[in-house]
Amino acid sequence: MKNRQLLITWRVGCQEFLLLNVDQLVDILKSDDLNVSKEEEVFNSLFLWVKQNEEERKKRLHEILPA
């Protein structure tokens, strides 16, 4: 599964990451396999993900932030 590859290495700005849908992103954020050195990386990645389609994705942040 491609999402598993994203879990192994959290690559900020990776095109695959930016194209994830909300459900895929939430699955990654909730995963015990998520491997980041700093939580700041998660925040920055989430920010970039939202900016990729800001109008639509801002509406869905309430689904992501509890993760």
C-alpha positions, -999 to 999 in steps of 0.1 A, spaced: 0 0 0 14 34 -10 3 50 23 27 26 42 56 41 22 46 75 34 45 62 70 80 50 69 95 83 58 75 115 64 86 137 34 75 173 37 63 185 3 63 151 -13 38 151 -42 22 119 -31 16 133 3 1 165 -10 -24 144 -31 -37 123 -2 -74 126 5 -86 134 40 -93 98 50 -58 87 40 -42 116 59 -61 109 90 -51 72 88 -15 83 86 -17 107 115 -34 81 137 -9 54 128 15 40 154 39 36 124 42 73 119 79 81 122 89 118 126 117 133 146 97 163 157 59 170 158 67 203 140 73 182 109 37 169 111 24 205 115 44 218 86 34 189 64 -3 194 73 1 231 65 15 223 30 -12 197 25 -39 223 32 -22 249 9 -24 224 -20 -62 229 -22 -68 255 5 -105 263 -2 -116 227 0 -92 214 26 -98 242 52 -134 229 53 -122 195 64 -96 205 91 -121 196 118 -118 160 107 -80 160 107 -71 180 138 -85 155 164 -62 129 148 
